């Protein structure tokens, strides 16, 4: 049972207004027992069994066990913002009635928050993990000893450079060092510990031991004594594989592929002009399949190479870099459209391209863009014609429609989650359902991630919450179309139908997506036209069995032997970590140039950049004002001390590359730029580099100073 359900009074474990203790189920008590005994524990149990509720029980037991005059201090980590919001709400509602103080800090709310005070004044703190990593790094929180219990939601992520692992490195350095300070108890929650790349049970056991070492856990808690009760509550859906057919002929793909070949050849002509000077990645232009993720990856690598391509003649360099930027951007959009066409309607793929060319016309629109737009428009009539031809309907959609109609005929109250690979597909399938007279009654909602890809902004946090709330509470909304953001942790209303539409991941993802369908009689369909996808999912099922077998074997080990194994891994990993050293990049004090990524035009010097409230980068001085133009922001809004007013673009003729936003900060009008819009050039050597994030760019960062502005 999910904690949100007991708060809504929909489950057996319902809290009464007088806050009498909740009645846990036997399997929940079984899972909580090692943790209540004070052992560091990974709780591995299926999605929907109430792991949040179990963590409430553990938390309550932990806080109550302290003698008079002593206090517990709990920190609960959630990786994704929607999960963080959900858990903050659940913990607050439950514990504030019991007289405990609960607070939350996330990346979205960390500005102007004094972390020491939050930790000092509250009993339970809900955090996104990077917040703690930052505060340990800058010394605001001196050590993990301020906490008595740490709970890691979706703890299978504790690996490599994940914030969970950064926190646990700190913990293990303290454990294996000579500190006598007490360490907090550690609890991990997951539906699947995973097995990495393990090929057999021995390798799988080794992988799981490493996860236990990373989290310093001595127990893996699974349900064994109360399996029947668990299976009553969490129904494992039937799994169906459906091999569906693609179109036999595809005129749309032929036309777009021809436009792509022409665009590729224009890009190649640019390189032929250069004679001996070539870019490696462009020489691999042949034998790439259009309409694939591989082609997308190739485009990204070519774009990166083009952005730092240099020539002695800077005007020539600007012309060539801009041309290649435009050609590759168009190829990328065509590739996106082919992916939509493959899995949805031609009409949706065409609409996607028409929207793109509308944006192109509204921006720089130089000769190259005019030529590419003209070539597209010459084909538009034929594209319109083939996309409206009923004989070109996508047979995959017919199959998807058949399944949905069949399932809703059997059970009109069905609740469905439809998982797809990309945001563009989410939008396309939503439109298809709404415009399909036999399916429009489903009233689809959508759920996508928050990140930006391909210049499209994801769903904001409020929009995600709104979509989830509507799906939970509005009986008319019978289907939620989602990308991978719905895989992990978010409490979604009980579903009885999960459809994976050309969607497959690793074994962890398989267990989590399947776990979304947990009502009795649930079904999980995998629909694909690719036999390899079905094969991959069958391998995932085999790996899941291997994982379960490995956990059972580890649970039979002698406790002292297991503890020693974990300790040896920790010592070995620490040796490796220490030998690599913790070299912080030394800030480069040399002044650098920022150039527009699209046209290579000069923008500003790093000496003119100021950091505002730790995470926003503004350019000061009058010189920069001549380098950009601004347009009123389509979605102006206020956040903290900032009022978002306009978008800013490169002022160079026919460029108009998006550089960031113009804001009012307190009383100051300042341009805030994003590093992914620029190339960084070393003034002395002329070397050029790209940075995806400001934190990766080791220049000397100077804080924004109001007195400097007034001067």
Order of alpha helices (4+ residues) and beta strands (2+ residues): alpha-alpha-beta-alpha-beta-alpha-beta-alpha-beta-alpha-beta-alpha-beta-alpha-beta-alpha-beta-alpha-alpha-alpha-alpha-alpha-alpha-alpha-beta-alpha-beta-beta-beta-alpha-beta-beta-alpha-beta-alpha-alpha-beta-beta-beta-beta-beta-beta-beta-beta-beta-beta-beta-alpha
